[in-house]
Amino acid sequence: MRMSPASLPRRAAAEFTGTAALVAVIVGSGIRADSLSQDVGVRLLANAAASALGLGLLIALLGPLSGAHFNPVVTLSEWWTRRRERGGREVLAYVAAQVAGAVAGALLAEAMFGRPPGSWSTEPRAALHLLLGEAVATAGLVLVVQGLRHIGRPQLAPVAVAGYIGAAIWFTSSGSFANPAATVGRSLTDSFTGIAPASVPAYAAAQLLGMLLGMALAGVLYGTRRAAAEPEAAPARRTG
């Protein structure tokens, strides 16, 4: 049975909830991994697995409500592709909900593990090779999202997007944040998954560049003709 289209406040609430839950999974699994092993590979494996599983479940659950963006670059790329159908008001509501949700999720994860909420990260991530990795990670994410819609397979998003993010955490030097909202949230945890506040603007710039590269590559591969609108109830995508 198809769901009736959700109102903008309900969709924004879904984006807030999904982004908060996603960041709580990312940060919480990082804190847990820190406490269980000193092996960086084991910690990364645990964090990647938890992040991918959590993301896939959240997309499946909330996709029918809001499209399950959980990520400003996904929202912006979707708006640009379908700007005749969607207004700027929706973009602002989604991005505000995503940033607020990311902050709430990071603070929740810290509190769950008995850590003082709001401790800034001390992990610098501004090296050029990390920014290159972040641009590549974000470009790939946008290409997956755009590609699924172009080939008419948006229902595969829970598996495809989660699988891509899980892989990108390993194959990119940056750890595949690929999400400006999550990057802001992760500046509020001084743990395995954190990023120093001073590095956030550079990461966000790399992510926006990656978004443009992913959109350009999708245009080259699938053509510039606007993709058909997806069904309201079809699960859409994250992100990172």
C-alpha positions in Angstrom: 0.0 0.0 0.0 1.4 3.4 -1.0 1.8 6.0 1.7 0.2 9.4 1.1 2.8 12.2 0.6 4.2 13.5 3.9 3.9 17.2 4.8 7.1 19.3 4.8 7.3 19.4 8.7 7.0 15.6 8.8 9.7 15.2 6.1 11.9 17.6 8.0 11.3 15.6 11.2 12.3 12.4 9.4 15.5 14.0 8.2 16.3 15.2 11.7 15.6 11.8 13.2 17.5 9.9 10.5 20.5 12.1 10.6 20.6 12.1 14.4 20.4 8.3 14.4 23.0 7.9 11.7 25.6 10.1 13.5 24.8 8.4 16.8 25.6 5.1 15.2 28.8 6.4 13.6 30.1 8.1 16.8 28.8 5.5 19.2 30.4 2.6 17.3 33.6 4.6 17.2 33.6 5.1 20.9 32.8 1.4 21.5 35.5 0.3 19.1 38.0 2.6 20.9 37.2 0.9 24.2 37.5 -2.6 22.9 40.6 -2.6 20.8 43.9 -0.7 20.2 44.1 -2.2 16.7 43.2 0.6 14.3 42.2 -1.9 11.6 39.7 -3.6 14.0 38.3 -0.3 15.1 37.8 0.8 11.5 36.2 -2.5 10.6 33.7 -2.3 13.5 32.9 1.3 12.7 32.4 0.7 9.0 30.2 -2.3 9.6 28.0 -0.5 12.1 27.8 2.6 10.0 26.8 0.7 6.8 24.2 -1.4 8.6 22.7 1.5 10.4 22.5 3.6 7.3 20.8 0.9 5.3 18.2 0.3 7.9 17.5 4.1 8.3 17.1 4.5 4.5 14.7 1.6 4.4 12.7 2.9 7.3 12.6 6.7 6.5 13.0 6.7 2.7 9.2 6.5 2.1 8.7 9.7 4.3 11.5 12.1 3.2 13.6 10.3 0.7 16.2 9.6 3.4 18.8 12.1 2.3 20.4 12.7 5.8 23.0 14.7 3.9 23.1 18.3 2.5 25.0 17.2 -0.6 22.3 14.7 -1.5 19.6 17.3 -0.8 21.4 19.9 -3.0 22.2 17.5 -5.8 18.6 16.2 -5.8 17.2 19.8 -5.8 19.4 20.8 -8.7 18.3 17.8 -10.7 14.6 18.2 -10.0 14.5 22.0 -9.3 11.4 22.5 -11.3 9.5 20.2 -8.9 11.1 21.2 -5.6 11.4 24.7 -4.1 14.1 26.3 -2.1 12.0 26.1 1.1 12.3 22.3 1.1 16.1 22.5 0.7 16.4 24.9 3.7 14.1 22.8 5.9 16.1 19.6 5.0 19.5 21.1 5.5 18.6 22.8 8.8 17.1 19.5 10.1 20.2 17.5 9.0 22.6 19.8 10.7 20.6 19.9 13.9 20.1 16.2 13.8 23.9 15.6 13.4 24.7 17.7 16.4 22.0 16.0 18.5 23.2 12.5 17.4 26.8 13.3 18.3 25.8 14.6 21.7 23.6 11.6 22.3 26.4 9.2 21.5 28.7 10.9 23.9 26.1 10.9 26.7 25.3 7.2 26.2 28.9 6.4 26.9 29.2 8.6 30.0 31.4 11.2 28.3 30.9 14.9 28.8 28.7 16.1 25.8 30.1 18.8 23.6 33.8 18.1 23.9 35.5 19.4 20.7 37.5 16.9 18.7 41.3 17.3 18.6 41.8 15.2 15.5 43.1 17.5 12.6 42.1 16.3 9.1 43.1 19.1 6.8 45.9 17.4 4.8 45.5 17.7 1.1 45.4 13.9 0.5 42.6 13.7 3.0 40.6 16.4 1.2 41.2 14.6 -2.1 39.8 11.4 -0.5 36.8 13.3 0.8 36.0 14.7 -2.6 36.3 11.2 -4.2 34.1 9.7 -1.5 31.4 12.4 -2.0 31.5 12.2 -5.8 31.0 8.4 -5.6 28.0 8.8 -3.2 26.3 11.3 -5.5 27.0 9.1 -8.5 25.4 6.2 -6.8 22.3 8.2 -5.8 21.9 9.8 -9.2 22.6 6.6 -11.0 20.0 4.5 -9.2 17.3 7.0 -10.2 18.5 7.2 -13.8 18.3 3.4 -14.2 15.0 3.3 -12.4 16.2 1.3 -9.4 15.8 3.7 -6.4 14.5 0.8 -4.3 18.0 -0.6 -4.2 19.2 2.5 -2.2 19.3 0.8 1.2 21.7 -1.8 0.0 23.6 0.2 -2.6 24.2 3.4 -0.7 25.0 1.6 2.6 27.3 -0.8 0.7 29.1 2.1 -1.0 29.6 4.0 2.3 30.9 0.9 4.0 33.4 0.4 1.2 34.4 4.0 1.0 35.3 4.2 4.7 38.0 1.7 3.7 39.2 2.8 0.3 39.4 6.6 0.8 42.1 8.3 2.9 39.6 10.5 4.6 37.4 7.8 6.0 34.4 8.9 3.8 32.6 11.4 5.9 30.9 12.5 2.6 28.4 14.6 4.5 28.7 18.2 5.7 26.1 17.8 8.4 27.7 14.7 9.8 31.1 16.5 9.7 29.7 19.3 11.9 28.3 16.7 14.3 31.6 14.7 14.4 33.5 17.8 15.5 31.7 17.5 18.8 33.3 14.2 19.8 37.0 13.7 20.8 37.0 10.1 19.7 38.0 7.8 16.9 35.4 9.3 14.6 36.0 13.0 15.4 37.3 15.9 13.3 38.8 19.1 14.7 36.5 22.1 14.2 39.3 23.9 12.3 39.2 21.1 9.7 35.4 21.2 9.2 35.4 24.1 6.5 38.0 22.3 4.4 36.1 19.0 4.6 32.8 20.7 3.7 34.5 22.4 0.7 35.9 19.1 -0.5 32.4 17.5 -0.1 30.8 20.2 -2.1 33.4 19.9 -4.8 32.8 16.1 -4.8 29.1 16.7 -5.2 29.7 18.8 -8.3 32.1 16.1 -9.7 29.6 13.4 -9.0 26.8 15.3 -10.7 29.0 16.0 -13.7 30.0 12.3 -14.0 26.4 11.3 -13.8 25.6 13.7 -16.6 28.3 12.2 -18.7 27.3 8.6 -18.1 23.5 8.9 -18.1 22.9 12.1 -20.2 21.7 15.5 -19.1 18.0 14.7 -19.7 16.2 15.2 -16.4 15.5 11.8 -14.7 11.9 10.8 -14.2 10.5 11.5 -10.8 10.6 8.6 -8.4 7.5 7.3 -6.6 6.7 9.0 -3.3 6.9 5.8 -1.4 10.2 4.6 -2.9 13.1 4.6 -0.5 15.8 7.0 -1.6 19.1 7.7 -0.1 21.5 9.0 2.5 24.2 9.7 3.2 27.7 9.8 4.8 
